[in-house]
Amino acid sequence: MTSPPARVRALSLYRSLLRLHASRLPAELRSLGDKYVQSEFRAHKASTDAKVLAGFYGAWEDYQRQLLARSTEGGGLGRELPADVEMTEEQREQLGKLREEALKAGKSGKAGD
């Protein structure tokens, strides 16, 4: 990400994601999301492989679109998995635990309102 156009693109996307976190995520998830975005952008800062950067930007731009759609669709966080996704039993268990924790976080956030 060292070339000027790549740097401008990265900074613009990074700032946009942090602004979206501030406006669309509950405080508990905002902190986690901000740390993750920061970590990923730092990890890819020195990358010069166009293929890697295209995938990196593409994934984060998709996430950006999801956050933007969240407010316009009035939906919650995340999205439904396609029916044809194959997962191991361990992955299903992890996903279930993640769902439970997200629901708990959502309930605790609403209780303080």
N, C-alpha and C positions, 0 to 999 in steps of 0.2 A: 504494500500500500504506500510505497514511497514516492511514486510519481505524483505531481500536483493534481491532475484530475482524479486520481484514485483517492488521494488524501481528502479532497473536497467532498467527494461522494461519501467516503467513510464518515467524515465529521458530520455531514448533513444528516445521514441516516442515523448515526449515533444520537445526535441531539433530538431528532424527531422521535426516536424510541423512548428516550428519557421523558420528553414532554408528554407523550401518550401514556406512559406509566403514571405520571403525576396526575393526569386528568381522568384516567379510566380504570385504574387498578386500586383496590383497597390497600391501605397502608401496609398490611402484612405482606401482601404480594408485591407491592411496589418495591420494597427494600430488596426482596429476593430477586426480582426481575432486574433491578438496576445493577445489582452485583453481578448477575449472570451476563448481562449485556457488556458491562465493563470488562469482565474476564475474557469473554469471547473476542471482543474487538482488540484487546491487548495481545491475545494469543495470535491473531492474524495480522498484526500491525506490520511485521517484517515480510509477510508473504508477497512474492512477486509472480507466482504461478497464476496465469490468467484463468485457467480452468478452476482452480481452487477458489479464487476470488469471485468468479461468476457464481459458483454454488453458494458461497458465503453470503454474498449480497442478495442472491435470489431467495435464500431461506429467510433472511432478516426482512426483506421487503414483503414476503408472504405474511410473516408475523405482523408487520406493520399494517397490512391490509386487514388482517383479522382484528386487530385492536380498533382500527377505524370503523369496521363493520359492527363492532360490538355496540357502539352507541347508536348507530343508525338503525340497527335491527332490534335493539332493545334486548338482546340476548345476554346470556351470562358468559363466563369465560370458557374457552376451549371450543371444541367442535366434536361432532359425532365421528366415530371411526367408521370407515367403509365396512360393509358386511364381509367383504372378501379378505380382510386383514387376518393373517395367521399369526398367532401368538402362542408361546409356550405357556405351560401352567404357571411357571414362576412369573412370567410377564403379566399374566392375568391377575395374579395375586398382588403384584406391585401396583398395577393400575388401580385395583380395588382399594388398596391402602391409600394411594394418592387421592383418590376420589373422596374417601372418608375424611382425610385431613383437610381437603379443600372445602368440604361441606362444613366441617367444624370451624374453620377460619371464617367462612361466610356468616355462620350463625353468631360467632363472637363479635364480628364487626357490626352486625345489625343490632345486637344487644346494647351496644354503646351509643347508638344514635338517639 
